[in-house]
């Protein structure tokens, strides 16, 4: 197919302008790729007819010589927690089986306004709860580089769709690393913007003060372009920022010498793979040799991050998921004539998967009268300490360097029987969500086991311009 060499949106648009390819051919190519790789289980719904119809419409539009949109004909996949009007959205959960969205997320509306083509929605961990994409009512997603390994989660389908060339770019959601960690496992770029940079309207909530729509891509410019299109104020989301959206794609080049901070506690942590630690330490020395400043910063809160994160997110999940009761929409028990409390119990017990039920119960426990102060209040205090500490660091440094994950993609089923070990694998990603700063995973390294792994870079709030600049520079070096 003509699009087998797709490398960037810019290159694709050049092909469209010169007439060497059409939007219809592009969509046909991706539909063929999706069909050929169905066993990876990345897509849960493919919008074949609508995608082809949209492509044909765009081809006709382009013939008129009218200026094209920023995302004209760009083929995009959506994680199955992002609403797209008149299309299924189920959060990979049995409790939303066959549910059709009655409106589109603001982010999706902005993509469509710039003439993007939505090709389908992508598998994920149920309600975005998981690190492996094994907690899905549709079954597990396979890592295209090694099908015996997980792709990461919760946005595993979104990562594999880009990794395996099933779409040009994709959207995920990141509550504690659910874009960056699968990007790390799959060897692609994954960006979590600042909390409030992209509207959450139309994103099915897991933990509302943590959730953020994120972006997967193969190059920084494509990721920057999607951020540029989706970011900005939205009357439907009171938490979204009113700050002006920079022209990210025009500001990717920089010759600055940056100031990097890193945590010795992170690189020397007993849970990190020695190869990952060594590779990142070597990259830090390389940055110093190029004239950048890279200094070790003491960070004594690392071991408090994961417990605080899981106390707070499960508490919010317990509240957010209470709406799924079988009364208003979604799955309901087939047992008629039972009293209301029993109806709720049976519906939610059958509709939710094991991991979701685990987190709802934990969240309900930490919010209960006898334990609220002991757990929830203390976790909020840790969050405040972390926020203050990170802001102090950003007074002296431009970026914080961390591993994305302590390990490379692990084997399917390897951690399913040990949820604590699974949660601890989030040690490096959850901090960006706790403090609301932007973070990106960029694919720089390859392990001796053949799997890729990345470097995570965090910047100060709303400094995505610098974050994208330095990511571009690191990938080009």
C-alpha positions, 0 to 999 in steps of 0.5 A: 500500500502507498501509506506503508511508509507513513512517518508524519502528518506533515509528510502525509499532507504533502502526499495528499497535496501532490496527489500521490495518495488520497484520504480514501486510500489512507483509510483503506490501508489502515482498515486492511492493517486492522483486519490483518492484526485483529489478534492483537485486539487493539480495536474494539469497534472499527467505523469502516463505513463512516471512516470511508465516507468521511475520507471520500468527502475530504477528497472531494473537498480538497479538489475544490482548492479550499485550504485544508484543516490542520488534521485533514484526513489524519486517521485517529483512534480513540480510547474506549473512554472518550465519547464520540457521538452516535458511536459506542463507548463502554470503558471496556466494561460489561456495565456499559455493554452496547452503550452509545454516546449521545455527545462527543468529547470536546477534544473529539469535536476539535479533532473533527473540526480540523477534518480528522477521520476517526477510524475506531475506538480502542481497547483499554483496561476497564474504566482505565484501571490497570497497567497491563490492558488485561482488565478488559471485558473484550480481552487482553491486548498483545504487544506487537513487538512481542506478543507474549508481553503486555502493551502496558495500560490502561491505554494499551490498545491506543499504544499498540494502534500506533506501534503496529501502524493501525492509525497515524496517532491515537488518544488515550487517558492518563490518570497515573501513567496510562499514556506514558507507561504503555508508550514506554512498553511499546516504544513510541511517544506518549504525552500527558499534558498539564491537568486542565490543558485539555478539556475532560468533557466527554472523558469517562471519569476514573479519578476526576482530579487526576484524569487527563486526555493524552496523545500517542504518536511516532514523532514530537511534531504530530503529538504537538499538533494534536495538543495544539488542536485540542487544548484550550478553554471549554465552557463544559469543563470548569477545571480546564485552563483559560490560558492561551494555547501556544502554537506548539508546532512552530516552537519545536526547535531550540538551542538552549542549554537546559537545567535537568534535575534527577532523583538518586532515590529513583535510579537507585531504587531496589525495584528498578531494572539495573539496565534501565537505571544504567541507561538513564544515568548514562544519558544524564552524563551525555547531557552534561557533556553537551553543556546542559546542567544535570544535578542530583536532587534529594527526594525523600517522598518517593515511597509515599507517592504510590500509597497516596495515589491509590488512596486518592484515586480509589476514593474518587473512583468510588464516587464517580462509579456510583452512577453505574447502578443499572437504573439510568443506562447500561447493564442491569440484572435480569432478575426482576422483582427484587428490592432496590438494594439487592438490584444494585448489588446484583447489577454492579457485581455482574457488571464490573470486573474484578479490578474495578470492584477492588478499587471501588471497595478500597475507595469506599473504605478510605472514605468511610467515617472511621478511616477518612482522616487516617487515610484520605486526609493524610493522602491529601497532605502528602499530595500537598507536600509533593506539590510544594516540593516539585514547585521548589525544584522547578524554581531551579530546574527546567525539567525532572528526569525519571524512568517511565517504568522500573521494568520493560514490558512484562509477560502476559499474566505475570503480575495479575495475581499480585495487585500490590506489585502491579501498583508499585510499578507505577512509582515513576509515573503517578507523581505527574498526576498527583501534582498536575504537571505535564510529562512525556515518555520518549523512546530512547533505549533498547533492553538486552531482552529486545524490548524498548524503554523510554525516558520520562521528562517532566516540566512545570505546569503549562510549560508544554512548549519547553517539554516538546522542545527538549523531547524533540532535541533528545530524539534527534541527538 
